[in-house]
Amino acid sequence: MGALLAFDSLIVLVLMLVLLPVWAVFRRLTLSGMVSLALSPLAVFFCKLGNVQVAAVSFVAIPILFAHRRNLRDELRRLHSERVAKRNPEPRDKGVGS
């Protein structure tokens, strides 16, 4: 992030603007950060910052996403299991006996 800030501070602002709504949906910083990083080249493109900036963000995003692929898989698995648990709550034991 520091390298992007030194390269073009507007790109970091775009990344933060992408991160906020994604975090509001997922409520997990790791997953939100990775999703916003994946969407950042598209956001920079739509902000018309230029091809060099789009390429710079892409070249930063790809290795980071590749390095965190296991974290992404774990976070998505955890998110899915929480949603399944909310839909299908386990029956509670009433304590029938004695």
HELIX and SHEET records of a PDB file:
HELIX    1   1 GLY A    2  PHE A    7  1                                   6    
HELIX    2   2 SER A    9  PHE A   26  1                                  18    
HELIX    3   3 LEU A   29  PHE A   46  1                                  18    
HELIX    4   4 ASN A   51  ALA A   67  1                                  17    
HELIX    5   5 ARG A   69  ARG A   87  1                                  19    
END                                                                             
